[in-house]
Amino acid sequence: MTNEHNHDFDHDNDDVFIAEADEFDDDLDAELPKWPKVVGIISIVWGSIGVICNGLGVASSFLSPMMAGSAGEGQMPPSVTDPPMTVILASVFGVLLSIFLVVAGVMTVLRRYAGRSMHLIYAPLHLISIVVGVMMQLEIQSQNAQWAKDNPDTIFAQQQQVGGIVGLVMLGIFTVIFLIWPVFCLVWFGLKKKTHQDMTGGVNIDSI
């Protein structure tokens, strides 16, 4: 009698299903929305590129006068020999804003609601900086064009004949490219993904 009871008990134990930890992880990944990782990684990459580009802009503001000096006195316009402080400050602001975007991307990858708020802060600030930057560049190019007309025999004036047109075209192309991500962030986080549940799919990520 005892043997039969033990046999039934062993048989019941054999029927008990114990899920592996990996299976729980797979189920959890299936429930979590995929977009926070995608959007967050793009922000991290885009922000990193911004840090590099704006950092080079700050460095060039200090290196340009030295390079202009090697070309000879009076061969370069004031915008090159003595870059405006506003240009330097704009590049520094760009570095800080790009770092902010990287942090926003990290928070979004981690599915923290602060990632949404940070993107909504970043987007309008970046749009404003783009508008200000374009206005500054157009003003500088206008000054350079006038300087080239007043100093037609200089090296810069000879380069300006082709470089001025190319500069305007490149400014237009890069302006469109730079507008894409902040506009996307405004639409995505401002109109579509408004709640914490949109980022987690209702899963309690604090318990993960």
Helices and strands as residue ranges (DSSP letters): H 2-15, H 21-31, H 35-71, H 78-81, H 85-109, H 113-150, H 155-187, I 188-192, H 196-200, G 205-207
